[in-house]
Amino acid sequence: MPIRQPNVGFRQGLAEEVHLYFPPASFDLVYSFAVLEHVRDVDATLASIETVLRPGGRFAFVVPMPEFRAKGPIPDYTPIHGYADHCRVFTAAELHERFDRRPAFRLDKLPGEWKHGELPDCFEAVEFGAFFVSYAKAG
């Protein structure tokens, strides 16, 4: 696939190792869409990302906001792909606790459409969508 913008490059790697590929304080913005729920170590990933942000630079990310209620017996879990691909779920309270002391912290709920049939019928959605979170790196 041709690259539409010649000044854009792509580098494959782990989010928690981004500081190994780029110099410190080299980015004004780091944006992560549906990644933090997959990483092994959130704190190590955040430290890596913040290393490459310049002071005053922003980290913005989106994570799923699935809140469910059990309405019947929950069956044994069998991963669809043979592995569990979401390691964690973030709640609004956890995101506030972890980030709201950061400069220019913002948390918004982005409502989504519940897709019936993706989870067993024993669950119903209470709230579904995504959280958008951003903050500036302290300078």
N, C-alpha and C positions, 0 to 999 in steps of 0.2 A: 504494500500500500504506500503510495507516495505521500511524503510529508508536505502539507499545504503551506507551512511557514518554515522557511529555511533557517530561521534563527531559533527554532525549537528543537530540543533534543530530548531523548527518552533514555532513562537508565533503569534497568530492572534490579531490584534488590529488596531487602527487608526494611520496613519503616524504622525499626529500632537501630538500623545501621546507617541511616542517611548521613550522619556526621562523618562517616568514613569516606564518603564519596564527594562531599562538598566542603569548602572551607568554612570556618566559623563566621557567623554574622554576614553571610553572603546572600540572604533572601529577605525581601520585604514582606512576603506573604507565603505561607505554607497552607495549602488547602487539602483536606483529607475527606473523601466521601466514602462512607461505609467501610472503614478500615479498622478503627480502634476496637471494634467488637471482635476482631479476628486475631489481634496480636497476642503473643504469649505474655508479655510484660508491659503493661500500660506505662508504668513509671519510667522504664528504660526507653520506651518509644518517645515519650514526651521529652525526656532529657535530650535525646538525639535530635529531635525536631527543633527544640529550643536552642540547641547549640548553633544551628545553621541560620536562625533568625537574627536579624540585626536588632539592636535595642529600638523599641518602638514598633517593630514589625509585628504583624498579626498572624496568629494561628487560628484558622477557621476549620471547623470540621462538622460533619453530619454523622450521626449514629442512629440506628433504628429506635423507635419508641413503641415497642409492643407491650401493651398491658392486657393480660388475659385473665379470665376467671374460669375456673374449672366448674363444669356443670354436670359432671358425671365421672365415673372411674377413669383414671388416666392409664392408658396401655403402656406396656414396656416400650422403651425407646429403641428404635432401630434406625441408625443414620441412613439417609437416602443414598449418600455417596460412599458409605462405608466408614465415614469419619464425621465427627461433629465440627461443622465449619464455623459456627458462632460460639466463641469461647465465653462470652459474657453478654449481659444486658445492662445498659446504664439506665438509671432512674433520674428524674429531675433532681431529687434530693441529693443523690450522689454527685451529679454534675455540679450542683451548687456548692456542695461541701469541698469538692476538689478544686474548683476554679474560681469561685466568686470573689476571692481576694485578689485576683489578678487584675491588672489595669484594664479598663474598658471592657470588662466582662459582659457578655451578652448571651442569653439563652432564649431561644424561641422554639415553640412547638409548631411543627409543620404537619397539619393533619393529612392523613392518607386514607386510601380506600382499602378496607379489609377484603382480602381475596379468599373467599370461601373455598374450602377444600384443600388448602395448603397445610392445615393442621388437623389433627383428629377432631371429630365432632364433639368431643368432650370439652373443648375449649370454646369460649366466646370472647370476642374482643371487647375490652372496656374502653381502651383508647389505642389508636393505631396511627402510625405515621413516623415522623423522625424528629430528632432534636437537632437544631442548628446552634452551635456554640462557637463563640470567638472571644479572643482576648489579645491584648498587646503584650509583647515581651517587655518586662521592666527594663528601664534604661539606666 
